[in-house]
Amino acid sequence: MTTSASEQYTLTNCFRLAQDTTEFTFTNVYAPARHEDKQSFFSELAAVAANIRGPWIVMGDFNLTRTPVDKNNDHFNAAEANGFNDLINSLCLIEIPLSDRAYT
């Protein structure tokens, strides 16, 4: 590991592979569950992204859904989903879909 940064909702580490010195960054997310804190999380993740150079993996508990299909009940917040989808698009992230998942 070459560098590490801890924020309120994220922990980011930069790694260098021993075999060929390839560098990549990994960010682990534990986003807030409260609606009032979502914008703060969006801002933090955007700030983290601004400092990333090269390959980046973002993984964790986002406490957000992108579409109503992702929910196991009828409580879908379209405004939150739109904000989350806008963030994903603006950061050029690609969601890797889960298959045969037991949880959202």
QUIPELIN-V124390 format. One record per helix or strand of 3 or more residues. SS is the DSSP state (alpha for helix, beta for strand). FROM is the first residue (numbers start at 1). LEN is the number of residues. If there is no record, write none. Layout:
ss | from | len
SS | FROM | LEN
SS | FROM | LEN
This chain:
ss | from | len
beta | 3 | 4
beta | 10 | 7
beta | 23 | 8
alpha | 35 | 16
beta | 55 | 7
alpha | 68 | 3
alpha | 78 | 13
